[in-house]
Amino acid sequence: MKKSLDDFVADLHARGFKLDEEAIGFIYFGRKFTGAEDQLIKMAIEVTLKCQKRFDSSFYMSVLEELSGQEWSGKDEMTAHLKAKGMAL
C-alpha cells in the first residue's frame, strides 16, 4: 500500500527531516496549485531534500512543475528525467 502524503511527511520527521509549518503548508499549496498526485509531490520533496540538503520552497515548486502534466511509469522514469535535466540525484 502506498503511503499518503501525511504519512510520508511524518516518516521524514521520524528520520530527522523536521519540516516546519511553513514548509508543510507550502507542500500542500504546491499540490493544490499543480493538481499533482501524491507520488509526484513526494518525489519533488525527495529531490528537493537531496539536492538542497534542506527544504527550499522555490526549488520544490520548480521540480514539481517539471514533473506535473506528464505521465510517468514510476519513480525510476522521473529520476532519469530529472538527471537528464542536470540534477545530481
C-alpha positions as CSV (number, residue, x, y, z in Angstrom):
1,M,0.0,0.0,0.0
2,K,1.3,3.4,-0.9
3,K,1.9,6.0,1.8
4,S,-0.3,9.0,2.0
5,L,1.4,12.4,1.8
6,D,0.7,12.9,5.5
7,D,2.4,9.6,6.3
8,F,5.3,10.5,4.1
9,V,5.9,13.8,5.9
10,A,5.6,12.0,9.3
11,D,8.2,9.5,8.1
12,L,10.5,12.3,7.1
13,H,10.1,13.8,10.6
14,A,10.9,10.5,12.2
15,R,14.1,10.2,10.1
16,G,15.3,13.7,11.2
17,F,13.9,15.9,8.4
18,K,11.8,18.2,10.6
19,L,9.8,20.4,8.2
20,D,8.4,23.5,9.8
21,E,4.7,24.5,9.5
22,E,5.6,27.0,6.7
23,A,7.3,24.2,4.6
24,I,4.4,21.8,5.2
25,G,1.9,24.5,4.2
26,F,3.9,25.2,1.1
27,I,4.0,21.5,0.2
28,Y,0.2,21.4,0.3
29,F,0.0,24.7,-1.6
30,G,2.1,23.1,-4.4
31,R,-0.2,20.1,-4.5
32,K,-3.3,22.3,-4.9
33,F,-1.6,24.7,-7.3
34,T,-0.4,22.0,-9.7
35,G,-3.1,19.4,-9.1
36,A,-0.4,16.8,-8.8
37,E,-0.9,13.4,-7.3
38,D,0.9,12.4,-4.1
39,Q,3.5,10.4,-5.9
40,L,4.7,13.5,-7.7
41,I,4.6,15.6,-4.5
42,K,6.7,13.0,-2.6
43,M,9.2,12.8,-5.5
44,A,9.5,16.6,-5.5
45,I,10.1,16.7,-1.8
46,E,12.8,13.9,-2.0
47,V,14.6,15.6,-4.9
48,T,14.5,19.0,-3.0
49,L,16.0,17.5,0.1
50,K,18.6,15.5,-1.8
51,C,19.7,18.4,-3.9
52,Q,19.4,21.3,-1.4
53,K,20.0,19.4,1.9
54,R,17.0,21.3,3.3
55,F,13.5,22.3,2.1
56,D,13.7,25.1,-0.4
57,S,10.2,26.1,-1.4
58,S,11.2,27.7,-4.8
59,F,13.3,24.6,-5.8
60,Y,10.4,22.3,-4.7
61,M,8.0,24.2,-6.9
62,S,10.4,24.1,-9.9
63,V,10.7,20.3,-9.5
64,L,7.0,19.9,-9.0
65,E,6.2,21.9,-12.1
66,E,8.7,20.0,-14.1
67,L,7.1,16.7,-13.1
68,S,3.5,17.8,-13.4
69,G,1.5,17.5,-16.5
70,Q,3.3,14.4,-17.7
71,E,2.5,10.7,-17.4
72,W,5.2,8.7,-15.6
73,S,5.5,4.9,-15.3
74,G,7.3,5.2,-12.0
75,K,9.9,6.8,-9.8
76,D,12.8,5.5,-12.0
77,E,11.5,7.3,-15.0
78,M,11.0,10.5,-13.1
79,T,14.6,10.2,-11.7
80,A,16.0,9.6,-15.2
81,H,14.2,12.7,-16.5
82,L,15.5,14.9,-13.7
83,K,19.0,13.6,-14.1
84,A,18.8,14.4,-17.9
85,K,17.8,17.9,-16.8
86,G,21.1,18.2,-14.9
87,M,20.0,17.4,-11.4
88,A,22.6,15.4,-9.3
89,L,20.5,12.7,-7.7
